[in-house]
Amino acid sequence: MSRTQRAVVLVVLAQLAIGSAAIFARFALVSGGPLAISAARLTLASIPVLALAAWRGRLRPVDGRTGRRLALAGALLAIHFAAWIASLRFASVAISTLLVCTVPIWTEAIAALRRRRIDPLASASIGVALLGVAIVVGVPDRANTPLGIALALIGAIAFAVYLLLVRATDARYDTLTVISRTYPIAALVLAVAALALHDPLPAVGDPRGWLGIFAMALVSQLFGHTALNAAVRVLSATLVATMTLLEPLIAAALAAWIFAERLGPLTVVGALLVLGAIALAIRAEASPGLQPNASG
């Protein structure tokens, strides 16, 4: 097997790990709250990241501007996880994961507002996405409520701004330097919010809930996102980003198998439009600097 083929297999495995995050979160939500679950996930993920950063000397102080930027990015990462995991209480796994994967659409929209012009492909992606979301919102049911849809979209927009902040970080600071700040900050923000709002962790005697949290931290966060970062050194960033379209499909397939979730015909139409819009947004943003969608 060639190096490229191994990288493709790695991306597929990474998408399976990331696409499973919503399933793991659903198990954790049985006895835990979204803020506490998100805090536990980021705390567990932060421990090995901080250990590696300390070993490689990446915990040295950064300049003040970068420190403030990364603090804001960490807060937005906290909002992303809290909103998305909360959405799973009010929306199906398939729709929640699909909507939180609309990150490339929002990064394109924000970039267009900043440069005061819009690329035709980006314009098409935003229009198609809005149409798809309107269809999904227009046919709410017991599984997909307006609140669940709104929370998933808030999660996507928060992560889009997070990515833009990280991309704008001084090139002197590598990925490990960035995440060794943003992960712990997000964990701290979520922990404080969980304590303030009395949001509970899963019961001590609930192995399923804690297994869900550990799986999100170790399988989805550390393996999934680390594998994507490794693969993008071999494959083009555009190809890796396009393959992230597997994430909502994997989540939907797993939810149908495990939770017997089914989507209505109109919801499927809206979902397909959103998937098409994500593909257009990725193509519009195709450049060496594109980072793969890392939600979930």
N, C-alpha and C positions, 0 to 999 in steps of 0.2 A: 504494500500500500504506500503510495507516494505521500509526501509531506502535505500536499494540497488536499488529498483525499482524507488524510487523518484530521486535518483542520475542519473539513466539512462535517465529518462524523462528530467531532468535538462540538461544533455549533448545534447540531441536531440534539446531542445529549444535553447541552446547556439549555436549549429551548424546552426540552422535556422537564428539566429541573425547575426552570423558571415558570413554565406553564402549570406546574403542580402547586405553585405557591398558594393559589386561591383555594385549592382542595385542603392543603394543610391549615390555612387560616380558618376555613369553615369548621374543621374539627376543633381548633382552639377556641372558637367563638361559642361553642356549646356551653362552656362554663366560665369564659373569660370575657373581658371587655376589650374593645378595639384599641384604646389608648395603652392599656397595660400590655396587651399582646404585642403591639408594635414596639413598645419600650423594651420588652424582653427580647424580641427578635434582634433589634439593633444593638442591645447590650451584648448579647452572645456573639454577634458578628464582629463587634468592636474589639473584643478581647484578643483574638489572634492577629487582627489588623494592627492594634497598638503594639503587640509584642514584636511583630515583624518590623514595624516602623522604628521601634526603639533599637532593635538589633542593627538596622541599616542606617541609623542616625538621622531619621526623618522627623524626629520630634523636636528638632531645634526651632527656636522662635522664628516666625515669619514676620514680614513687615506689617505695619499697622493696617494698611489698606487691604492687603490680602487676608489678614486675620478677620477684619470686619466682613469682607465678602464671603469668606468660608463660614463665618458664624451665621450669616443670613441664609446661606445655602443649606446649612444643617437644619435650621428652623423650617425651611421649605421642604426638606426631605422628611421631617417629622410630620408636616401637614399631609404630604403625599401618602405616607403609609397609614396614618390615622384615618384619613378620608377614604382611602381605597378599602382598607380592611373593614371599616364601618359599613361601606356600601354593600358588602356581602351579606349583611343582615336584611337588606331591603331590595336586593337585585340578585338575579341568578349569576352563577359563576361565569357563564358564557358572556353575558352582557356586561357585567362589571369588568371583566378582564379585557374585553374588546374595547370598551370606552377608555379604560386607563391606558391602553396602548395607542391612543390617538396623540401621543406626545409629539411626533414629528409634525403634525398639523399645527399644533399650537406654537412650536418653535418657529415654523415658517411664518405664521401669522404675526408673531411678535417681531421677527426679523423684518418683515415687510413694513410694519408700522415704523420701525426705527429708520429704515432707509427710504421711506416714503415712496416706494414703488413696489410693485408686486410682479413676480414672474408668472407667466401664463399658466404653467403647470401648478405652481403654488396656489394660484387663484382657483384653478379647477379643483385642487385637492380640498381646499377649504369649503368651496361650494358643495361638493359632493358629500363631504363629511357632515356639514350642517343638515343637508337633506336626509342623510342616513340617520343622524341623531334625532331629527324631527319625527321621522317615521317610528323609531324606537320609542320616543317619548309619547308619541300620539297613540300608542297601543299599550298603555300600562296595564299590568294585571297583578295578581297577587305575588307573582315571583319578581316582577320588575316594576317597582313603584317610582314615581317621580323623584322621591328623596334618594333612593338608591342610585338612580341615574345621575342626579346632581352631585352626589358624593364622589362617584367614580370620575366624573368630569373635573371636579375640583382637584382630585388626586392627580389627574393627568396634567392639568395646567400648572400645579405646584411643581411637578417634576420637570416640566418643560422649562420653567424659570430657573430651577435648580441647575439643569444642564447648561443653560446659557451663562449662568454665573460661574460655573466650573470651567467652561470653555474660555471665559475671559480672564481666568486666573493667570498670573504671571508665569511664563514658560519655564522659569527657573524651578518651579515646584512640580514634581511629577505626581502621578496618580496616587501613589502610596501616601505622599505628603498630604494630598487633598482629602482622601477618605479617612485618614487617621485623625482628621479634624471633624469632618462633616458627620461621620457615623456616630462618634461619641456625643457630639452636640445634639444630634437628633435624638439619641437615646436619652439624654438628660432632659431635653424639652418634653419628651413624651412621658418620662417618669414623673416629672413635676406635675404635668397636666393630669396624669392618672391619679396621683395622690390627692391633688386638689379636688378632683371630681369624684373621688372614691370609686374609680374604675377598677374592677377586680381582675386579678390574675386567675387562671384556671385553678380549681381546687387542687390541693396537694394530692388528694387521692384520685385525681383524674389523669391517668396516664395518656389517654388519647389527646387531651388538650395540650399537655406538655410535649408530647411527641410531635404535635403539629407545630409548636413554637420552635423546637430544636430543628425540625426538618426545614422550616422556612429559613432559619439562620444558617444552617450548615449546608443544606442541599441547594436551596434556591439562591440564597445570597452569596455565600462563599464559593461554592462550586460553580453555580450557573453563571454569575457575573464575572468571576475570575476566568472561566473558560472562554467567555466571549472576548475578554480583553486579550487572552492568549491567541485566539483564532484570528483576530483582526490584524495581528502582526504577519500573518501568512496570506490571508484572503483580503480582498478589497473591502473597505469599510462599507461600501454600498451593498455588496453581496451579503455581508453579515447582517446589516440593517434590514435588508429585504427578507432574509431568513427569519427575522424576529416576527414576521407575520404568522409563523407557526404557533406562536405563544397562545393567542386566543383560540386557535383551532384545537390545540392540545388540551387547553383548559375546558373547552366545550365538550370534547370527546370524553375526558375523564369525568366531568360532571354528569354527563348522560349515563355513563357506566356506573358511577358510584352513587349518585343522588337521584338518578332517573329524571334529570332535568330535560325538559323539551321546550323548544322555541316555536311560537306560532308562525304561520306563513309570512305575515307582514313584518314581524320582528326579524325573520331570516333575511328578508329583502333589505331592511335597514342595516342589518349587520354586514351584509355583502357590500353595500354601498360604502360603509365605513372602512371595511378592509381595502376596497379599491382606492378610497381617498388616502389611506395610509401609504399605499404603494406609490401613488402619485406624489405625495409629499416627500417620500424617501428619494424618489427619482429627481424631484426638483432640487433637493438639497445635496444631491450626489457630488461629493468632493472629498479630497483626502482628509479633511477635518471632521467628517461626519462621525458621530459616535452612535453606537447601537442603542436602541431603546432598552432601558434597564429597569423597567417597572416590574412589579411582582416579586 
